[in-house]
Structure formats: structure tokens, C-alpha cells
Amino acid sequence: MKFAAIICEYNPFHFGHEYQIRELRRLVREKYGSETVVAAIMSGSFTQRGEPAVFGKYVRARAALSCGADLVVELPAPWSMSGAEFFALGGVSIAKRLGADILAFGGESELSVLKENAKRLASPEFSGAFTAARESEPGLSANTLRERVWEQLYSSPLYRGSNDILALEYLRALEGSGIEPICIRRVGESYNPTGQTRSGFASASTVRKKIRAGEDFSALVPEKAFEVFRCAPVCRTENLDSIVTAYLRLGHSSMSGVEVSGGVENRLHDAAMRNFGVERIVGAALERRYSASRLRRAIFSSICGFSASDSEREPEFTNLLAANKSGCELLSSARKRLGKFILTKPADFRQLPEKARRQFEQNYAAESLWALSCDDENCRRADELLKKRPEIL
């Protein structure tokens, strides 16, 4: 039996995610003649885009379990709301602790191409050119500069799509881990689409738009996932507009967070003094150094009290969100090795070691803020979050 991990957001779970799990099992059977236990390491309350997840983490975990996953654990904040490098660092760290044999991820390129690109990124040639470029063009974002230097050195694009960005970071984080990477080529609609879907796989962005607009999205997600989602409270960024505007107007001088640097706090403050609401403020603060996702991450990580170095450390805990029989058996066999790394009941967080307890409290702060983004007033109580239980099938 092989143990494969997938680092994901499932925001929400859709046909592309179902295809990835099914394809992963097929590839492992063909290569090893073995069945696979699939563990999803899933973002909690906030995502890489710096937005509250459209549904709660236990709801999304239950949907994943109903559609093919065996185990779902949490990628806590601040890693879940970091850029690609630290998102990958946090996810791969949890995969290592769980004892994964395989890490599966999506990509637009072949694995061989991604491996070669990851090798070049780590080379002295690229590092030297990047450092020199950073000194000569300090106004560019690191991602933009990296792509520009890459094209100058190798006369080819570094990425073919958004999945390749994360895939490269996964490969870099996996270096020396002994975990085998499996890249499953993306099928369906591209990220943040503007046109019609292909192959019947709508992107998560398309599904979220329909959900938040109150439109029927049943044809865009697996039937079992829809049954989980159909009555779940919807969460949206605009429900946090007043909190964010007040914070940026009154507390910007003390901002710190995973993306707060280069005077971004002053830019956000100025935008907030002229605008109301997250998206209007972010739109007014945009410039070539700051993407919308980075600005949202800066805002919400600062409100939650994160420091710039929090995401650079490895996670010392994870929450168990859902598991079936195979997932429970895997956890049972790994219990001695894992110690108190996996928290089954949030209310038991005081039993965690000190570093893990501090990380839990940070994650709880993010989840408490996320709760205020819910449409349903009954779901906004922070104390209820500690009473949650994992879905066990």
C-alpha cells in the first residue's frame, strides 16, 4: 500500500480535483501494482489568494472524503495564505511528518521539464543573475523579476501556467526528502478564466463566482460534493469590508505579516482613506510590485497578528478534518512517530507542545476572522470553532 499526499485548497472541491485523485490511484497501480491511501493537506480558513474560503474547512473536507480522499488534514495559516514558496514549504513539511511516499500535484508541463527547471532555479548561474537584477531593478516583484531573468538566460518561459508555479516550489521543497513527485497534467479550464469551460472541468474560480452569486452550480461539482455544499453557509470577502477598512485607516502603522514589506502598509492606508471595502482598497493600491493576492494576504495576515517570519518555519501541528477507515488506519500506525502533531479535537490544543500551541492560536485567530465572513450569523461565533469534530466515516 502506497501513501500519497496532495496539497490543496479544495475551494471548493470540483471535477478537476476528483479527476486528480482518480488519476493518481491509476498511476500508482500501473507503476507499483499497489493501491493508495490518499491524504489531502488542505488549506483551512484563508487561501493563497488572501480570501476567506467559500465554505468552512470541515465542510470542504467532508466533500473531499465523499469524492475519493481517505484523509484530510489542515494546512494552517499562515502557510495557507502565503505565496507559492511558503505554501509549498508548509504542505511538504506536513507530508514528510505524515510519512508520505508520494506527493501528487497538478501542472501544465511534464515532470521532466519541471525537474530541470527546478534544478536551474537552484543553480549558481541563476542565483547570481537574479541577485544582480534585484539590485538594478528593486521596484519589481520577486516573481516578475524571476520570470524576466529566466527568459534572459534560457530564452523560454519559466511557467506554462499557474500550476507550474506551485509545482516548481513543491519540487524544491521535496529536495532530499525521499518523497516521489507525481505530476498530473491539468485538464479543463485555466485558472481565473474568462471563457467557456473545456472538458467539463470548470475552475474553482468559476464555481466560487456561481456560489457567491446564488446561482446553480450543481453541474460544476461532483454530485456527492454538491450534496455536502448545497446547505452549507457561504463566506465572502465583502462581509469583512468594514473590519478591513477600519483596520487600515486606524492601525496600519503597526502592520506586520507574511507579505508586509517595502512600504505596503502606507500604500494600503492611503488607499483605505480614499476607499471603502477590501476589493476597492486592493484595486487602488495595486502596482507592479504588489499583486492583488499579495495585498490581500498582507491585510489579513496582519489583522491576524502574524509576523513576517511565521511562514518561514515549519508547521508543528495540523488539525484532523476528515478520515475514512483507510485514513484512520494510516494515522493509527503512525501515531507513535507523530506524537501530538495531529490535533483531533481543537479544544485539546492546550495539550500541544509550546511551539505547536502558539501556531494553533495563530490559526485560530485566522479562523475567528474567517467566521465573520459567513453569510449565516449563526456561524460567526468564535467559541463554536473549538467544538468542531472531524468527519469520520
ABEGO torsion letter per residue (X at the ends): XBBBBBBBAGOBBBAAAAAAAAAAAAAAAAAAGBBBBBBBBBBBABBAAGBBBABBAAAAAAAAAAAGBABBBBBBOAAAABBAAAAAAAAAAAAAAAGBABBBBBBABBAAAAAAAAAAAABAAAAAAAAAAAAABAABBAAAAAAAAAAAAAGBBABABAAAAAAAAAAAAABGAGBBBBBBBBBEBBBGBABBBBGGBBBAAAAAAAAAAGBBAAAABBAAAAAAAAABBBBBAAAAAAAAAAAAAAAAAABBEAABBGGAAAAAAAAAAABBEAAAAAAAABBAABBAAAAAAAAAAAAAGBBAAAAABBBABBBBABBBAAAAAAAAAAAAAAEAABBABAAAAAABBAAAAAAAAAAAAAAAAAAAABABAAAABAAAAAABBBBBX
